[in-house]
Amino acid sequence: MATDYVLFVHGVKQRQPEEFNRTIQGLLQNVQRSIGNNGRTIKPIVVFWGDLNVQPQASLRQGLEASPQWRNLWLADFRIREVIEFAGDAALYLSRHVGAQVVQRFQQIALPILQGGQLGDRLHIVTHSLGSVILFDLLFAARWDDPSLDNDTSTRQTRQTVAQLRNTLFGLGQEPGRGIPISSVHTLGSPIALFSLLSVTGDSTHDLTKDLRKMLQTLYHQQCKKALPWYNYLHPGDPIAYPLQGLMPRLMGNAQLYVHVRDIITEHRGLPITWGRLPLLWGGDAHSGYWKSSTVVKTLADVLR
């Protein structure tokens, strides 16, 4: 029986792996009920990395609160619970030490499963928030191709793991004609559009577009000239979620022919309640509610069906 692998990568403000696993189980149960029995097996691959940032961010918080001026700042709690949670997670991933630990999680959890893929299997990517940036960085960023990184033993091992991950997927790695094909992409509350600024002035080691174009083109021709479906979910009150549909022609050039990007609004409740100009939905349904969204469940079920 062919298998649909669903790779889940969480975003910011996730610190408890057991809680996240329960969330994914609930999502897949709803999806499975919608699908019924279609003759395929759904196998989740849940990569959790949020616990790696607990100690570094706790240390940062202690240092900030030790400042004599900390109590004089406005929105101190918002800074700790929201801004630092997001910016801190991003900064820690870009750091060599924590970034390498995140890569190790993919090596431990995802690689053994993906390397066992069989003919007819498919991979669906579901990423939330910063998790979109992390996974796309691992799969497509040029910075992992730099051979000068091999001068350091730990960095060399990290780069080798990234290469292994890419080699498991169809359209990537040294043998792009082998591996599990990506059949759909689902980005939830993703800021990946903002990271397109990294390549706006020319070549960048964090640019994702070169290898992404290559993969999309290879998939397109392998799948009888069928464009890869990419669903980008946005809650209207989520300040971290940004549209992608209008950016693709600028980022991908003619490669946009190989991918069908669709921006999907998950909630239609009218105007958000605000305090000043700050959405009160931030941190609640707006950014963390995608996993329970009926729109996400329906769209994912339609793809897997």
Backbone as CSV, one residue per row, in Angstrom:
resi,resn,N_x,N_y,N_z,CA_x,CA_y,CA_z,C_x,C_y,C_z
1,MET,0.846,-1.201,0.000,0.000,0.000,0.000,0.879,1.248,0.000
2,ALA,0.609,2.170,-0.919,1.399,3.397,-1.014,1.152,4.284,0.199
3,THR,2.141,5.116,0.505,2.105,5.936,1.719,2.156,7.416,1.380
4,ASP,1.323,8.176,2.062,1.398,9.637,2.039,2.095,10.082,3.316
5,TYR,3.343,10.494,3.201,4.059,11.041,4.345,3.680,12.518,4.492
6,VAL,3.402,12.927,5.718,3.077,14.335,5.983,4.110,14.859,6.980
7,LEU,4.969,15.734,6.510,6.048,16.287,7.335,5.562,17.568,8.004
8,PHE,5.517,17.555,9.341,5.066,18.706,10.118,6.262,19.381,10.785
9,VAL,6.361,20.699,10.614,7.398,21.485,11.284,6.707,22.679,11.941
10,HIS,6.811,22.780,13.263,6.103,23.836,13.991,6.857,25.167,13.919
11,GLY,6.207,26.195,14.445,6.807,27.524,14.452,7.123,28.002,15.856
12,VAL,7.044,29.303,16.063,7.403,29.895,17.347,6.359,29.552,18.408
13,LYS,6.741,29.755,19.663,5.854,29.606,20.807,5.415,28.155,21.017
14,GLN,6.183,27.201,20.514,5.939,25.790,20.796,7.095,25.285,21.646
15,ARG,6.794,24.844,22.872,7.861,24.418,23.777,7.639,23.008,24.325
16,GLN,6.433,22.459,24.129,6.102,21.149,24.687,5.853,20.148,23.559
17,PRO,6.773,19.210,23.326,6.584,18.252,22.219,5.351,17.384,22.368
18,GLU,5.014,16.973,23.602,3.844,16.122,23.796,2.571,16.851,23.389
19,GLU,2.488,18.121,23.748,1.315,18.922,23.391,1.199,19.064,21.875
20,PHE,2.336,19.303,21.212,2.309,19.466,19.761,1.927,18.154,19.071
21,ASN,2.424,17.031,19.585,2.065,15.736,19.016,0.562,15.478,19.128
22,ARG,-0.027,15.862,20.264,-1.482,15.705,20.419,-2.232,16.579,19.417
23,THR,-1.706,17.777,19.184,-2.327,18.680,18.219,-2.324,18.075,16.823
24,ILE,-1.192,17.505,16.441,-1.080,16.888,15.115,-1.988,15.667,15.008
25,GLN,-2.060,14.874,16.068,-2.941,13.705,16.057,-4.399,14.122,15.862
26,GLY,-4.797,15.205,16.545,-6.158,15.703,16.387,-6.434,16.174,14.973
27,LEU,-5.472,16.876,14.386,-5.618,17.350,13.008,-5.771,16.174,12.042
28,LEU,-4.901,15.174,12.178,-4.934,14.042,11.258,-6.179,13.186,11.451
29,GLN,-6.685,13.098,12.668,-7.936,12.366,12.890,-9.086,13.023,12.139
30,ASN,-9.128,14.351,12.170,-10.164,15.075,11.428,-9.990,14.893,9.922
31,VAL,-8.735,14.911,9.473,-8.454,14.712,8.051,-8.871,13.302,7.623
32,GLN,-8.505,12.296,8.431,-8.816,10.912,8.094,-10.320,10.671,8.042
33,ARG,-11.054,11.283,8.968,-12.517,11.143,8.948,-13.107,11.714,7.661
34,SER,-12.518,12.795,7.196,-13.005,13.421,5.974,-12.681,12.584,4.734
35,ILE,-11.513,11.940,4.767,-11.071,11.164,3.602,-11.773,9.818,3.513
36,GLY,-11.877,9.143,4.659,-12.346,7.765,4.647,-11.201,6.847,4.231
37,ASN,-11.523,5.732,3.629,-10.516,4.768,3.188,-10.259,4.951,1.703
38,ASN,-9.083,5.491,1.361,-8.748,5.713,-0.041,-7.640,4.785,-0.532
39,GLY,-7.296,3.782,0.277,-6.304,2.816,-0.153,-4.871,3.259,0.047
40,ARG,-4.662,4.387,0.724,-3.309,4.871,0.996,-3.128,5.035,2.506
41,THR,-1.897,4.877,2.953,-1.575,5.041,4.361,-1.055,6.454,4.602
42,ILE,-1.561,7.114,5.645,-1.056,8.437,6.022,-0.089,8.270,7.187
43,LYS,1.136,8.715,7.007,2.166,8.561,8.038,2.746,9.938,8.382
44,PRO,2.501,10.434,9.592,3.057,11.742,9.971,4.533,11.653,10.332
45,ILE,5.252,12.709,10.015,6.643,12.890,10.449,6.677,14.226,11.186
46,VAL,6.780,14.181,12.492,6.676,15.396,13.313,8.062,15.780,13.815
47,VAL,8.586,16.884,13.292,9.901,17.371,13.712,9.703,18.502,14.720
48,PHE,10.125,18.262,15.945,9.967,19.252,17.019,11.335,19.813,17.395
49,TRP,11.416,21.147,17.436,12.692,21.796,17.742,12.572,22.896,18.809
50,GLY,11.347,23.243,19.230,11.125,24.391,20.107,11.796,24.282,21.465
51,ASP,11.982,23.045,21.969,12.597,22.883,23.284,14.065,23.270,23.298
52,LEU,14.693,23.335,22.131,16.109,23.704,22.059,16.342,25.154,22.468
53,ASN,15.287,25.961,22.415,15.425,27.395,22.668,15.012,27.815,24.071
54,VAL,14.565,26.886,24.883,14.061,27.232,26.214,15.161,27.845,27.075
55,GLN,16.271,27.179,27.203,17.333,27.666,28.083,17.963,28.969,27.579
56,PRO,18.317,29.088,26.284,18.888,30.361,25.815,17.957,31.550,26.012
57,GLN,16.645,31.357,25.771,15.728,32.485,25.923,15.466,32.803,27.386
58,ALA,15.509,31.801,28.262,15.366,32.067,29.696,16.546,32.897,30.194
59,SER,17.725,32.588,29.695,18.915,33.350,30.074,18.814,34.791,29.579
60,LEU,18.311,34.966,28.363,18.131,36.313,27.813,17.128,37.098,28.647
61,ARG,16.037,36.455,29.026,15.008,37.137,29.815,15.568,37.593,31.163
62,GLN,16.336,36.745,31.808,16.941,37.120,33.090,17.834,38.340,32.941
63,GLY,18.602,38.368,31.849,19.474,39.510,31.612,18.708,40.789,31.363
64,LEU,17.625,40.689,30.601,16.813,41.876,30.317,16.150,42.417,31.577
65,GLU,15.582,41.504,32.360,14.871,41.930,33.560,15.814,42.438,34.642
66,ALA,17.100,42.118,34.526,18.076,42.622,35.490,18.445,44.075,35.233
67,SER,18.081,44.587,34.054,18.379,45.986,33.738,17.521,46.910,34.597
68,PRO,18.069,47.981,35.151,17.285,48.898,35.989,16.198,49.632,35.207
69,GLN,16.302,49.653,33.877,15.318,50.368,33.066,14.232,49.455,32.491
70,TRP,14.333,48.158,32.723,13.370,47.237,32.123,11.932,47.553,32.519
71,ARG,11.715,47.870,33.786,10.355,48.131,34.262,9.788,49.430,33.716
72,ASN,10.636,50.276,33.156,10.159,51.540,32.604,9.710,51.418,31.148
73,LEU,9.937,50.266,30.540,9.548,50.072,29.150,8.067,49.720,29.051
74,TRP,7.423,50.231,28.029,6.028,49.879,27.770,5.948,48.462,27.205
75,LEU,4.819,47.819,27.451,4.526,46.500,26.879,5.630,45.487,27.168
76,ALA,6.119,45.491,28.400,7.214,44.581,28.757,6.787,43.126,28.595
77,ASP,5.575,42.815,29.004,5.107,41.433,28.891,4.960,41.024,27.432
78,PHE,4.464,41.930,26.597,4.339,41.655,25.169,5.714,41.414,24.542
79,ARG,6.703,42.193,24.968,8.059,42.008,24.442,8.575,40.609,24.760
80,ILE,8.328,40.155,25.997,8.827,38.849,26.421,8.071,37.719,25.726
81,ARG,6.744,37.804,25.740,5.927,36.680,25.285,5.733,36.625,23.780
82,GLU,5.913,37.745,23.101,5.649,37.751,21.671,6.896,38.079,20.844
83,VAL,7.456,39.257,21.037,8.580,39.691,20.199,9.791,38.789,20.379
84,ILE,10.168,38.530,21.635,11.351,37.710,21.888,11.113,36.266,21.469
85,GLU,9.877,35.788,21.641,9.573,34.427,21.219,9.826,34.260,19.723
86,PHE,9.418,35.260,18.930,9.592,35.141,17.478,11.015,35.477,17.055
87,ALA,11.461,36.691,17.407,12.798,37.113,16.984,13.874,36.230,17.600
88,GLY,13.644,35.797,18.844,14.613,34.943,19.510,14.742,33.590,18.843
89,ASP,13.609,32.984,18.464,13.661,31.699,17.774,14.388,31.826,16.439
90,ALA,14.117,32.913,15.716,14.774,33.115,14.420,16.281,33.298,14.597
91,ALA,16.662,34.116,15.562,18.083,34.368,15.791,18.812,33.102,16.225
92,LEU,18.170,32.313,17.080,18.814,31.097,17.561,18.980,30.072,16.442
93,TYR,17.997,29.988,15.523,18.159,29.059,14.415,19.339,29.457,13.533
94,LEU,19.491,30.760,13.319,20.587,31.231,12.475,21.944,31.076,13.153
95,SER,21.951,30.933,14.465,23.211,30.720,15.166,23.749,29.329,14.822
96,ARG,25.061,29.185,14.860,25.674,27.918,14.448,25.283,26.772,15.375
97,HIS,25.276,27.025,16.683,25.065,25.942,17.645,23.632,25.408,17.598
98,VAL,22.646,26.296,17.787,21.259,25.851,17.806,20.814,25.407,16.414
99,GLY,21.294,26.097,15.378,20.963,25.690,14.012,21.396,24.261,13.738
100,ALA,22.588,23.893,14.216,23.077,22.521,14.043,22.214,21.526,14.814
101,GLN,21.729,21.930,15.989,20.856,21.046,16.771,19.522,20.816,16.055
102,VAL,19.007,21.852,15.397,17.765,21.705,14.636,17.974,20.716,13.488
103,VAL,19.103,20.856,12.807,19.426,19.933,11.713,19.502,18.498,12.239
104,GLN,20.086,18.317,13.425,20.170,16.985,14.027,18.790,16.391,14.279
105,ARG,17.816,17.242,14.641,16.458,16.738,14.851,15.888,16.169,13.542
106,PHE,16.139,16.853,12.443,15.690,16.340,11.149,16.397,15.030,10.822
107,GLN,17.669,14.944,11.174,18.422,13.716,10.931,17.855,12.555,11.741
108,GLN,17.515,12.815,12.997,17.033,11.761,13.891,15.607,11.333,13.570
109,ILE,14.758,12.301,13.203,13.321,12.016,13.077,12.893,11.772,11.635
110,ALA,13.287,12.670,10.729,12.771,12.620,9.358,13.567,11.704,8.432
111,LEU,14.880,11.750,8.517,15.708,11.013,7.557,15.436,9.505,7.542
112,PRO,15.409,8.820,8.699,15.185,7.370,8.654,13.872,6.985,7.971
113,ILE,12.858,7.811,8.133,11.554,7.515,7.533,11.577,7.794,6.036
114,LEU,12.103,8.964,5.656,12.109,9.348,4.250,13.022,8.450,3.419
115,GLN,14.107,7.985,4.012,15.013,7.111,3.279,14.399,5.738,3.008
116,GLY,13.327,5.417,3.722,12.646,4.146,3.501,11.473,4.241,2.546
117,GLY,11.355,5.360,1.859,10.245,5.547,0.940,10.285,4.585,-0.239
118,GLN,9.085,4.240,-0.752,8.959,3.299,-1.865,8.307,3.992,-3.063
119,LEU,8.381,3.324,-4.188,7.760,3.834,-5.401,6.260,4.020,-5.171
120,GLY,5.737,5.162,-5.528,4.329,5.468,-5.332,4.044,6.274,-4.085
121,ASP,5.040,6.377,-3.191,4.879,7.200,-1.987,4.929,8.681,-2.352
122,ARG,4.311,9.487,-1.506,4.292,10.934,-1.726,4.602,11.650,-0.414
123,LEU,5.087,12.875,-0.536,5.386,13.689,0.640,4.592,14.980,0.581
124,HIS,3.947,15.308,1.707,3.218,16.563,1.837,3.883,17.362,2.961
125,ILE,4.184,18.605,2.706,4.873,19.447,3.677,3.866,20.377,4.336
126,VAL,3.836,20.377,5.676,2.954,21.261,6.442,3.813,21.985,7.465
127,THR,3.990,23.282,7.286,4.856,24.055,8.177,4.105,25.258,8.736
128,HIS,4.454,25.624,9.958,3.798,26.742,10.622,4.824,27.811,10.966
129,SER,4.483,29.074,10.684,5.266,30.200,11.180,6.734,30.089,10.763
130,LEU,7.638,30.226,11.722,9.074,30.153,11.442,9.484,28.780,10.928
131,GLY,8.683,27.756,11.209,8.990,26.431,10.695,9.075,26.397,9.183
132,SER,8.303,27.266,8.505,8.379,27.358,7.046,9.766,27.815,6.614
133,VAL,10.271,28.825,7.292,11.589,29.370,6.958,12.675,28.332,7.227
134,ILE,12.567,27.621,8.353,13.578,26.627,8.719,13.637,25.513,7.682
135,LEU,12.484,24.934,7.324,12.501,23.817,6.384,12.952,24.267,5.001
136,PHE,12.459,25.392,4.540,12.851,25.846,3.214,14.332,26.240,3.177
137,ASP,14.842,26.718,4.289,16.273,27.005,4.368,17.081,25.708,4.219
138,LEU,16.667,24.654,4.936,17.384,23.383,4.868,17.322,22.781,3.463
139,LEU,16.185,22.897,2.812,16.021,22.261,1.509,16.621,23.054,0.358
140,PHE,16.601,24.389,0.459,16.899,25.170,-0.739,17.982,26.242,-0.591
141,ALA,18.345,26.647,0.614,19.279,27.765,0.761,20.677,27.401,0.250
142,ALA,21.287,28.346,-0.460,22.611,28.109,-1.035,23.702,28.062,0.026
143,ARG,23.433,28.559,1.218,24.486,28.630,2.227,24.990,27.252,2.645
144,TRP,24.172,26.221,2.473,24.596,24.872,2.842,25.474,24.230,1.784
145,ASP,25.642,24.902,0.643,26.486,24.365,-0.431,27.918,24.877,-0.352
146,ASP,28.210,25.747,0.600,29.528,26.385,0.701,30.563,25.388,1.232
147,PRO,31.540,24.953,0.414,32.525,23.966,0.871,33.466,24.495,1.948
148,SER,33.529,25.813,2.115,34.402,26.361,3.157,33.907,25.989,4.556
149,LEU,32.626,25.601,4.659,32.088,25.186,5.950,32.724,23.883,6.433
150,ASP,33.341,23.134,5.517,33.938,21.860,5.888,35.212,22.019,6.701
151,ASN,35.685,23.248,6.841,36.893,23.471,7.639,36.652,23.197,9.119
152,ASP,35.405,23.293,9.538,35.027,23.010,10.918,34.299,21.669,10.962
153,THR,34.712,20.770,11.868,34.180,19.415,11.906,32.677,19.379,12.140
154,SER,32.200,20.115,13.151,30.771,20.085,13.472,29.940,20.676,12.340
155,THR,30.452,21.756,11.721,29.726,22.373,10.618,29.714,21.459,9.401
156,ARG,30.806,20.732,9.198,30.854,19.776,8.089,29.812,18.686,8.266
157,GLN,29.666,18.188,9.488,28.664,17.159,9.762,27.251,17.679,9.523
158,THR,27.021,18.944,9.915,25.707,19.552,9.696,25.418,19.662,8.201
159,ARG,26.405,20.085,7.437,26.227,20.229,5.991,25.976,18.877,5.325
160,GLN,26.640,17.847,5.817,26.424,16.500,5.275,25.009,16.011,5.548
161,THR,24.488,16.348,6.733,23.120,15.955,7.070,22.115,16.663,6.169
162,VAL,22.345,17.953,5.911,21.467,18.700,5.010,21.489,18.065,3.620
163,ALA,22.669,17.672,3.162,22.782,17.017,1.852,22.017,15.703,1.830
164,GLN,22.088,14.948,2.921,21.342,13.687,3.012,19.841,13.933,2.924
165,LEU,19.373,14.955,3.621,17.951,15.282,3.603,17.508,15.638,2.184
166,ARG,18.288,16.433,1.507,17.940,16.829,0.142,17.953,15.635,-0.804
167,ASN,18.857,14.710,-0.595,18.958,13.546,-1.480,17.771,12.600,-1.352
168,THR,17.015,12.710,-0.256,15.857,11.827,-0.090,14.646,12.308,-0.880
169,LEU,14.677,13.540,-1.370,13.516,14.122,-2.033,13.732,14.211,-3.531
170,PHE,12.702,13.897,-4.277,12.763,13.947,-5.726,12.964,15.391,-6.193
171,GLY,13.916,15.560,-7.111,14.172,16.883,-7.670,15.269,17.639,-6.969
172,LEU,15.823,17.056,-5.899,16.892,17.709,-5.158,18.109,16.794,-5.083
173,GLY,19.201,17.311,-4.534,20.371,16.496,-4.278,21.158,16.160,-5.528
174,GLN,22.068,15.219,-5.386,22.965,14.843,-6.476,22.279,13.949,-7.509
175,GLU,21.184,13.295,-7.128,20.419,12.456,-8.052,18.970,12.931,-8.058
176,PRO,18.694,14.034,-8.744,17.355,14.639,-8.674,16.247,13.762,-9.224
177,GLY,16.579,12.712,-9.977,15.555,11.829,-10.520,15.116,10.738,-9.572
178,ARG,15.681,10.711,-8.351,15.322,9.699,-7.367,14.756,10.370,-6.121
179,GLY,14.069,9.588,-5.299,13.561,10.117,-4.034,12.055,10.262,-4.023
180,ILE,11.522,10.644,-2.865,10.072,10.814,-2.690,9.649,12.165,-3.267
181,PRO,8.663,12.188,-4.150,8.215,13.467,-4.703,7.346,14.240,-3.717
182,ILE,7.565,15.537,-3.648,6.689,16.410,-2.863,5.408,16.618,-3.659
183,SER,4.271,16.305,-3.043,2.993,16.385,-3.752,2.174,17.612,-3.386
184,SER,2.445,18.204,-2.233,1.759,19.446,-1.875,2.531,20.143,-0.772
185,VAL,2.366,21.458,-0.719,2.997,22.286,0.303,1.900,23.093,0.986
186,HIS,1.953,23.136,2.332,0.977,23.886,3.120,1.747,24.745,4.117
187,THR,1.717,26.061,3.931,2.389,26.963,4.857,1.334,27.705,5.665
188,LEU,1.427,27.602,6.984,0.429,28.157,7.894,1.016,29.363,8.621
189,GLY,0.388,30.520,8.465,0.858,31.712,9.172,2.336,31.960,8.930
190,SER,2.734,31.938,7.679,4.163,31.942,7.346,4.703,33.341,7.048
191,PRO,5.907,33.654,7.561,6.573,34.915,7.221,7.583,34.743,6.090
192,ILE,7.479,33.644,5.339,8.511,33.352,4.350,8.608,34.439,3.279
193,ALA,7.505,35.163,3.047,7.540,36.255,2.079,8.551,37.325,2.487
194,LEU,8.667,37.569,3.798,9.620,38.586,4.271,11.051,38.187,3.974
195,PHE,11.330,36.888,3.985,12.688,36.433,3.751,13.078,36.511,2.281
196,SER,12.127,36.830,1.418,12.471,37.074,0.021,13.323,38.319,-0.114
197,LEU,13.312,39.183,0.913,14.137,40.388,0.888,15.623,40.053,0.888
198,LEU,15.967,38.849,1.320,17.379,38.459,1.360,17.996,38.396,-0.027
199,SER,17.175,38.188,-1.041,17.718,38.072,-2.391,17.360,39.252,-3.274
200,VAL,16.757,40.284,-2.683,16.256,41.386,-3.501,17.384,42.211,-4.120
201,THR,18.568,42.194,-3.514,19.684,42.981,-4.036,20.682,42.134,-4.814
202,GLY,20.332,40.888,-5.105,21.241,40.030,-5.852,21.450,38.714,-5.136
203,ASP,22.560,38.033,-5.477,22.845,36.729,-4.899,23.004,36.814,-3.391
204,SER,22.495,35.806,-2.706,22.592,35.725,-1.260,22.723,34.267,-0.872
205,THR,23.514,33.980,0.160,23.659,32.601,0.607,22.379,32.089,1.252
206,HIS,21.469,32.998,1.594,20.181,32.588,2.169,19.067,32.564,1.119
207,ASP,19.435,32.794,-0.146,18.440,32.785,-1.213,17.910,31.372,-1.424
208,LEU,16.604,31.228,-1.514,15.977,29.921,-1.661,15.622,29.579,-3.102
209,THR,15.666,30.557,-3.998,14.969,30.406,-5.271,15.660,29.480,-6.262
210,LYS,16.988,29.417,-6.275,17.683,28.625,-7.299,17.312,27.149,-7.210
211,ASP,17.527,26.521,-6.043,17.233,25.102,-5.896,15.728,24.833,-5.875
212,LEU,14.941,25.804,-5.403,13.487,25.642,-5.439,13.006,25.586,-6.881
213,ARG,13.534,26.455,-7.727,13.181,26.410,-9.146,13.528,25.051,-9.756
214,LYS,14.730,24.577,-9.429,15.202,23.294,-9.973,14.269,22.156,-9.583
215,MET,13.885,22.123,-8.313,13.003,21.053,-7.849,11.639,21.133,-8.510
216,LEU,11.076,22.341,-8.589,9.756,22.523,-9.176,9.741,22.089,-10.641
217,GLN,10.782,22.429,-11.360,10.856,22.070,-12.771,10.951,20.550,-12.948
218,THR,11.780,19.907,-12.118,11.931,18.452,-12.197,10.617,17.759,-11.863
219,LEU,9.943,18.214,-10.797,8.654,17.639,-10.421,7.622,17.815,-11.524
220,TYR,7.608,18.978,-12.128,6.623,19.308,-13.162,6.698,18.319,-14.322
221,HIS,7.899,18.037,-14.777,8.061,17.139,-15.918,7.838,15.676,-15.515
222,GLN,8.164,15.339,-14.243,7.960,13.967,-13.783,6.483,13.665,-13.596
223,GLN,5.695,14.669,-13.214,4.280,14.480,-12.916,3.398,14.925,-14.078
224,CYS,3.844,14.636,-15.285,3.042,14.884,-16.487,2.616,16.340,-16.599
225,LYS,3.569,17.229,-16.338,3.352,18.676,-16.464,2.207,19.172,-15.597
226,LYS,2.188,18.655,-14.364,1.212,19.088,-13.370,1.906,19.973,-12.342
227,ALA,1.395,21.187,-12.142,2.021,22.134,-11.220,1.846,21.679,-9.774
228,LEU,2.858,21.911,-8.963,2.802,21.553,-7.545,1.831,22.479,-6.816
229,PRO,0.830,21.944,-6.108,-0.080,22.813,-5.340,0.564,23.296,-4.048
230,TRP,0.482,24.595,-3.820,1.053,25.215,-2.627,-0.037,26.092,-2.015
231,TYR,-0.469,25.720,-0.812,-1.529,26.446,-0.126,-0.911,27.257,1.015
232,ASN,-1.133,28.557,0.977,-0.577,29.463,1.982,-1.728,30.046,2.794
233,TYR,-1.861,29.577,4.052,-3.007,29.922,4.891,-2.714,31.175,5.715
234,LEU,-3.686,32.080,5.746,-3.511,33.335,6.465,-4.738,33.637,7.322
235,HIS,-4.519,33.872,8.604,-5.575,34.431,9.452,-5.475,35.952,9.309
236,PRO,-6.587,36.658,9.064,-6.527,38.101,8.819,-5.980,38.907,9.993
237,GLY,-6.003,38.329,11.208,-5.469,39.042,12.364,-4.076,38.621,12.751
238,ASP,-3.414,37.813,11.923,-2.082,37.301,12.230,-1.015,38.169,11.568
239,PRO,-0.258,38.945,12.341,0.734,39.853,11.748,1.978,39.151,11.248
240,ILE,2.100,37.834,11.454,3.246,37.084,10.952,2.937,36.431,9.612
241,ALA,1.661,36.342,9.251,1.251,35.696,8.006,1.226,36.709,6.859
242,TYR,1.868,36.333,5.743,1.935,37.229,4.579,1.607,36.457,3.304
243,PRO,0.933,37.110,2.353,0.591,36.444,1.089,1.836,36.079,0.281
244,LEU,1.689,35.041,-0.533,2.772,34.606,-1.425,2.370,34.662,-2.898
245,GLN,1.082,34.599,-3.157,0.597,34.448,-4.524,1.129,35.527,-5.463
246,GLY,1.104,36.761,-5.012,1.565,37.854,-5.861,3.073,37.975,-5.956
247,LEU,3.799,37.318,-5.037,5.256,37.385,-5.048,5.893,36.382,-5.999
248,MET,5.207,35.289,-6.276,5.819,34.215,-7.039,6.347,34.635,-8.412
249,PRO,5.595,35.428,-9.178,6.147,35.839,-10.474,7.470,36.604,-10.337
250,ARG,7.615,37.388,-9.270,8.853,38.146,-9.078,9.997,37.269,-8.601
251,LEU,9.667,36.290,-7.752,10.707,35.450,-7.168,11.142,34.324,-8.100
252,MET,10.196,33.743,-8.813,10.465,32.503,-9.522,10.618,32.654,-11.031
253,GLY,10.271,33.830,-11.589,10.356,33.967,-13.028,9.421,32.974,-13.708
254,ASN,9.906,32.311,-14.765,9.040,31.359,-15.469,8.787,30.084,-14.672
255,ALA,9.517,29.903,-13.553,9.296,28.719,-12.721,7.941,28.751,-12.036
256,GLN,7.276,29.905,-12.042,5.937,29.955,-11.454,4.954,29.070,-12.219
257,LEU,5.335,28.690,-13.447,4.505,27.783,-14.227,4.462,26.389,-13.604
258,TYR,5.469,26.087,-12.774,5.600,24.755,-12.213,4.972,24.626,-10.828
259,VAL,4.449,25.713,-10.295,3.837,25.687,-8.968,2.575,26.538,-8.981
260,HIS,1.530,26.035,-8.344,0.270,26.772,-8.249,0.087,27.226,-6.807
261,VAL,0.417,28.484,-6.541,0.319,29.041,-5.197,-1.053,29.670,-5.000
262,ARG,-1.663,29.344,-3.874,-2.974,29.913,-3.558,-2.972,30.413,-2.125
263,ASP,-3.230,31.689,-1.924,-3.389,32.257,-0.587,-4.818,31.995,-0.107
264,ILE,-4.942,31.448,1.109,-6.252,31.079,1.641,-6.476,31.750,2.990
265,ILE,-7.527,32.540,3.093,-7.912,33.141,4.364,-8.669,32.094,5.184
266,THR,-8.244,31.895,6.432,-8.833,30.822,7.247,-10.018,31.273,8.084
267,GLU,-10.153,32.566,8.318,-11.247,33.070,9.151,-11.889,34.276,8.485
268,HIS,-13.203,34.395,8.642,-13.932,35.560,8.113,-14.869,36.073,9.206
269,ARG,-14.247,36.709,10.189,-15.032,37.186,11.340,-15.198,38.702,11.354
270,GLY,-14.859,39.365,10.276,-14.929,40.811,10.280,-13.667,41.411,10.857
271,LEU,-13.759,42.652,11.289,-12.588,43.368,11.779,-12.140,42.838,13.137
272,PRO,-10.815,42.735,13.363,-10.337,42.271,14.663,-10.517,43.337,15.730
273,ILE,-10.643,42.898,16.984,-10.663,43.830,18.107,-9.240,44.310,18.341
274,THR,-9.047,45.608,18.472,-7.683,46.119,18.624,-7.571,47.001,19.844
275,TRP,-6.373,47.046,20.357,-6.024,47.999,21.403,-4.975,48.902,20.803
276,GLY,-5.335,50.172,20.549,-4.455,51.015,19.765,-4.413,50.448,18.354
277,ARG,-3.219,50.119,17.896,-3.064,49.490,16.584,-2.555,48.062,16.705
278,LEU,-2.582,47.509,17.877,-2.043,46.178,18.130,-3.178,45.156,18.181
279,PRO,-3.231,44.211,17.255,-4.325,43.235,17.266,-4.290,42.372,18.517
280,LEU,-5.424,42.299,19.216,-5.497,41.459,20.394,-5.545,39.975,20.029
281,LEU,-5.809,39.703,18.766,-5.834,38.316,18.339,-4.433,37.720,18.273
282,TRP,-3.418,38.566,18.228,-2.031,38.114,18.134,-1.712,37.175,19.299
283,GLY,-1.174,36.015,18.975,-0.808,35.060,20.003,-1.935,34.104,20.344
284,GLY,-3.167,34.392,19.898,-4.284,33.497,20.150,-4.659,32.779,18.872
285,ASP,-5.945,32.894,18.496,-6.397,32.256,17.271,-5.606,32.723,16.061
286,ALA,-5.185,33.965,16.084,-4.567,34.541,14.892,-3.327,33.790,14.454
287,HIS,-2.465,33.420,15.386,-1.218,32.791,14.967,-1.120,31.310,15.318
288,SER,-1.845,30.868,16.317,-1.705,29.469,16.736,-2.916,28.610,16.418
289,GLY,-3.953,29.201,15.835,-5.189,28.463,15.620,-5.274,27.694,14.319
290,TYR,-4.234,27.760,13.486,-4.302,27.095,12.185,-4.489,25.579,12.309
291,TRP,-3.877,24.991,13.344,-3.934,23.537,13.487,-5.358,23.017,13.705
292,LYS,-6.250,23.877,14.182,-7.630,23.474,14.425,-8.599,24.078,13.408
293,SER,-8.051,24.694,12.391,-8.881,25.361,11.390,-9.577,24.343,10.490
294,SER,-10.881,24.484,10.335,-11.630,23.597,9.443,-11.197,23.788,7.989
295,THR,-10.739,24.993,7.662,-10.257,25.262,6.301,-8.988,24.472,6.011
296,VAL,-8.075,24.424,6.977,-6.854,23.643,6.813,-7.183,22.162,6.700
297,VAL,-8.062,21.676,7.558,-8.448,20.264,7.528,-9.047,19.903,6.170
298,LYS,-9.977,20.705,5.677,-10.655,20.404,4.417,-9.667,20.408,3.251
299,THR,-8.805,21.414,3.200,-7.867,21.518,2.088,-6.866,20.368,2.098
300,LEU,-6.341,20.042,3.287,-5.389,18.944,3.382,-6.069,17.615,3.031
301,ALA,-7.300,17.432,3.468,-8.035,16.198,3.150,-8.273,16.079,1.646
302,ASP,-8.609,17.178,0.996,-8.841,17.154,-0.447,-7.580,16.741,-1.195
303,VAL,-6.424,17.223,-0.724,-5.157,16.888,-1.378,-4.818,15.417,-1.166
304,LEU,-4.990,14.942,0.068,-4.641,13.548,0.395,-5.642,12.556,-0.213
305,ARG,-6.841,13.019,-0.469,-7.870,12.130,-1.020,-7.493,11.707,-2.439
